[in-house]
Amino acid sequence: MTIEVKQFVRDLSIPSPGDITRPALAGERETMVLNMGPHHPSTHGVLRLVVELDGETVVNVAPDIGYLHTGIEKSMESKTYQKALVMTDRTDYLAPLSNNLSYVLAVEQLLGCAVPERATTVRVLLVELQRIASHLVWLGTHALDLAAMSVFLYGFREREQILDIFELVSGARMMTSYFRVGGLAYDVPPEFPAAVQAFLAIMPERIDEYEALLTRNPIWLERTRGIGAIDTESAIALGVTGPALRATGFAWDLRKDMPYCGYETYEFAVPVARNGDIYDRYLVRVAEMRESVKLCTQALDRLIAHGPGPYVTSDRKIAPPPKSEITHSMESLIHHFKLWTEGFKPPRGDTLAAIESPRGELATYIVSDGSPKPYRVHLRAPSFVNLQALPHMARGHLVADLVALIASMDPVLGEVDR
């Protein structure tokens, strides 16, 4: 099922990005090369852009990345599988739980490990809360780039409530490392359902507030409609995924098209738009927040209906035994000692696990050589791939439009440079 987000204003004639060509400059006009970033608020991180301008019109853009390079993939290869998990939080630092999920799914495929239903349900619930939290940061900063201060304050107000929930279950607000190979680090506390219900009760009305401020706002429409458009064919050719692709009218969402964690058993729609411009990317993400609220509600209902149950695999060679067993079982103590000193050893082979992160298709590729440490870890980071569409969309627009365009792509530079 897909839904087309509602258009509140008349359609505009939007040229294809391929129709916008570089002006003839020989002997007539002289362009200027402007450095934008890497330490600039509107680049949403340490992104440097080398911008070629003809007056205020963008002739070309060259993204220059690598200022936040941390070597996370290589560092993960020096750690055991379980200990490498904490590094995934630090790639896309606005969606750590999504990174956790892609990684643990890949390791579980290597191990052939079954995950309890309770753990899977909690995973769905938390990654959808994470999607909302990530979109709230995007919405607030995007609006701030275009001089709408109130939306920034409102968005972070709701995000704080989500971070409270993350702190409740994991003890950390951002870098939770809460998902573990085989399930969860701990079971959710008794007060968890009430905290989630309180958030879900207010969120639809809060999304209405955001739309009341922006969706029909004349200034917002002027700055976003018809700007930075890309068609479906070009987006696919450039590898664009996530809301930026769905805003072109192509309903590609891994939760529907390549389901994982039982998403095929949930009722939700995939929001799409038509024009592929900044405004449509805004509409798609706002609609996605509404769908995530529905998914969270269904997951919470399942969690309550099923009642208490195991939250991690019972295979003691993969997940450590509970402390209650260690006190009276020598075998459990041995498992505990071996897991935390050596780690488990997946069979030789390789695997890929892909999920739909807030920014698009996030995949973790792991090669195992049979040792307790991964031989190779590689992340297919959506921000990295989506960023290469920026020059394609920016040509022919004003330099002020470039600020709005960067925000509409929602890049996270930790994920780009990783």
N, C-alpha and C positions, 0 to 999 in steps of 0.2 A: 504494500500500500504506500502510495506517495501522496503528498499534498502540495499544491502550489501556493506559496505564500501570497497573501492578498496584496494587490497593487492599489495604492491609495491615490495615485496621481496618473495623469494621462501618459501613455507610452511615448517615448521620445525616439527619434530616429538616431540610432547609435551606429557609427561606422565600425566596421571590423578593424581590429588592430592592424591587420595586414594592409588596410587601405591607407594607413597613415605613413607616409614616406618621409625620409629626411629631405629637407629643402636643399635646393642647389645653392652652394655657397661660394663656388669658385669666382673670385673677382667681384662678388656682390656683397656678401655679408660675412662677418667674422663671429665665430662662436666663442663662448667663454666656458672654461672648465672650472667647476665649483666643487670643492670638497665638502661633503655633508657627513658629519660623524667623524670617528666612531663614538664619540662621547656627546651625544645629542639626544634630548628627550624624545624627539619625534621619530628617531630611528628604532625605538623600542628595544634598546640594548646596544651592545657595542658593534653595531653594523655600520660600516663605512660605505658610502656611495660616492662614486666619482661621477658627477653629473655634468653633461655637456649641454649648454643652454644657448639658444638663439633668442636674446632678450630674456623674457621670462618663460619661454617655451622650451620644454625638454626635448632635446634632439636625441640624446642617448643616455643610458645609465649603466654603470658598471659596478655591481656589488663587489665589495672587497671584504672577505670574511676571514676569520681566524684569530681575531683579537681576544677571544675567550677560550682558546683551545686548551683543553684540560687532559687530553689523552685518555678519556674514560674507557674507551673500548679496549685499549692495550692494557690499562691498569686492571680491568676485570679479568684478563687472562692470567694475572699473577695471583689471583685469589681463588679460594674454593667457590663452588657454585653458590652456596648459601651466603657466603660473605660478600660475594660480588653484587648481590642484590641491592645493597645500600647505595651503590654507585648509580643505579638506574634512576633514583629519585633526583639526581643532580643534573640530568640532561635537560628534559623539559621540566623546569622547576615550577611551572604553573599547573602541571598535571602529573605529579609524582606517582600517584596510584595507577594511572594508565601505563606508565613505564614499568612499574612493578608487575602489572598484569601480563603485558607482552612477554616479559622475561620469564616469569614463572611458568607461563603456558608452554614456552619453548622447552624449558628444562623438564617439565612434566611429560612432554611428548618424548623426549630422549629416554626418560626413565620408564615410560609406560605406566605412569602413576595415576591412579583414580583419586578424584577429589570429592569429599563429602558434599552432599547437596546443600547443606547449610552454608558451607564455605563459598560455594559457587553463587548462592543467592546474595550473600553479603558482598561478594566481589562486584556483582552487577549493581547493587544499590550504591556502593561507595564510588565506583567509577562514574556513575551518572551524576552523583553529587559533585564529583570532581569536574565533570564536564560543565556543570552549571557554574562552579566557582571559577573555572578558567574563562568561560564566556563572560562572566561578570568583570573580570580584570580587563578583558579585551574591550567590552562595551564602555567601561569607565574611562580607559586611556584613549580609546578612539574618540569618544565625545570630547575629552579634554583637549586633544589635538585640534579639534575644530571649535574650541572655546566654549564648550558646554560644561561648566563646572559642576552643576548639580547632579548630573547623572553619575559622575565619578564618585561623588560622596555616597549616593544611594547604592550604587553597585557594590562598593566596599562594605557597606553596612550589612548587606545580605551575605557577602563572602565571609565576613567574620563569624556569622552564625554557622556556616558550613565548617569553617576551621575549628570551631568549638566542638563540633561532632567528631572531626578527625582526632582532636586531642583527647576526646572522651574514650575512643576505642584504642588508640595507639600510644598516647602520652606525648605525641608531637603534633604540631599544627600543620607543618608543611612536609618535611622529609620524614614521612611516616614509616616507610619500610614495613608496612603492615601485612601485605600479602607475602606468604612464604611458599616455598616449593612444597606442595602437598596440601595447602589450605591457607590458614591464617596464623599469625603470630600468637594471638589470644582469641578467646571467644569475646563477642560483644558484651558489654556490661548490661545489667538489668535495666538501667535508665536509658539505654540506647533507643528503643522504639519511641518513647515519649519525646525525646529530643528531635528525632527525625520527623515525627508527626507534627510537632510545633513548627518546624521549618516549612514542611510541605503545605501546611494550612495557610501560610501567609504569602508563599512565593508567587502563585498566579496573580494575585492582586498587585504585587510589587512589579511583575513584568508589565502589567497594564500601565503602571506609573511610568516606566521607562518609555513605553510606546507613546503615552500621552505627551511626553516631553519632546520626542524626536520624530516619530514616524510621519507626522504631517507637518512638522516644523518647516517653514519656508526656507530658512537658512540652511538647515540640514539637507533638504532636498536639492538646493542649489549647489551645495558642495559635494554631493554624492551621486546624483542621478546622471547617468551617461558618462561618468568619469571612470577611467581604468577598466573599461569593458574588455572581456575576452570571451570568445565563442568556445563551444564545447570541443570542436575539433582541435583548436590550438591548445586548449587546456590539457587535453589527453596527450597530445604530442609532447608537451612540456612536462608531463608527469604530475600535473596538479591533482590533488585529491582533497577530500574534506569539504567544508562549506564553500570554498572557492570554486570547486568543481560543480557542486550541486546548484550553485547560483546561476550556472549556465544552462540549467534545465536537465542535466544528466543525473539521475537518481542512483548514484553509486555510493553505497554505505555498507561496510563490511558486516555490520550487525545484521543486515538483511541478506546480503549477497553471499557472504561466507561466514555464517553464524558461528559464534563461539559462546561459551558459558551459558548455553541455553537461551540465547536471545530469540531464537525461532519460536519459543513458547510465550513470548510477551507480545502484547498488543501495543504497537506504536507506529507512527507514520514517519516517512523520510521527507522533510521539507525541501522543496525545490523552487527555484525562481526561473526567470527567462533570459534576462539581459546580461547577466554576468558582470555587472558593474558594482561599484562600491555600495550603492544602496541595496542591491539585491543580496550582497553578501551580509549586510546588516540584517535584512529581513529573515534570511535563512538561519542565522545564528540565534536570533530572538525566538524564532519558531522552534528551534532545537531545544532551547531551554524549557519551553512548554512541554515538549515530548519527553524530556528527561524527568520532569516532575511526574509525568504519568508512569514512566518506567520505575521510578523510585517508589511510587505508591504501590504498584503491583508487587515489587520485590519485598517491600515491608510487610504487605499483607501475607505473602507466602511465609516469610520468616516467623510471623506471629502464629499463623495457622499450624505450621509444622512443629512449633515448640522447640525445646532444647534438643541438642543432638551433637554428634561429633563435628568439630570445626577444622580438623586436620587429619591427614591419612593415618591409619593405624599401623602402617609399615614402619617399624622402628629403625630400619636401615636408611630411611629417608628423612623422617621427622623425629626429633628427640622425644623420648618418653616423658610423661608428666613426672614432676618431682615426687608425687605420692608413690610412684612405682619404684623410683630410685632408692628410696629408704629401705625397701625390703626385698629387692630383686637384684642379684648380682648381674644377671643378663642385661637388665635395663641400664644399670650403671655402665656396663661395657659399651652398650650402644651409645649412650650419652657421651662417653669419653671419646669413642672413635669418631662420632659425627663432628664434634667440636675441635678435635685435633687434626683429623685427616679429611673428613668430609666424605660424602658418598661418591661412588664411581659409576657414572652412566656408561652404557656400552658404547663402543665406537660407532660413529655415524654423525650425521648432521641433521638439523631440523630448522624450520622456519615457522614462527607464530606471528600472525598479523592481527591487529585490532584496529578499531576506529577510535583514534584519539580525538581530542577537541580540534586538532589542527589537520587531521586527515589520517592517511594510512600509516600506522606505526608498526614496524615489523622487527623482530629480533631473530637474527640468524646465528646459530651456534654450531661449531664443529667440536665433537668430542673425540679424544684419542684414547679414551678409556681410563684416564687419570682423574684425580679429584678436582682438577682445574680445567676450565675450558681451553681447548687449543686455539680457538678463534671465536671472537664475539663481534658481530657487526650489527649496527642499528640502521634500519631504513627510516630516517627521520623526516617526517612530512615538512617541517619548516625549511629544511635544507633544500628539498626538491621544489617546494612551492616558490621559494625565493628566486629561482631562475626565471620565473614568469614575470618578474617585476619590470625589467627593461621592455619586454613585449607590451605591457599594459601602459607604461608611462609615456611612451613616445607621443609627442603631439599635444600633450597637456601642459598646464602651467606648473611651475615649481611648487606653488602652494598646493596643487592637487597631489603632488608626490607625497606630501606629508599624510594626506588622507588615504592614499593608496597603500602606503606601508602599513598603516594601522589596520586597514581592511584585510590584509593578508595574515595578520596576527602571528608574526614570527616570534619564536623564542630562541635567542642566540645561543643559549646553553645547548640546545638540541642541534643547532646548525653546526657549531664548532666542536662540541663533545670531545 
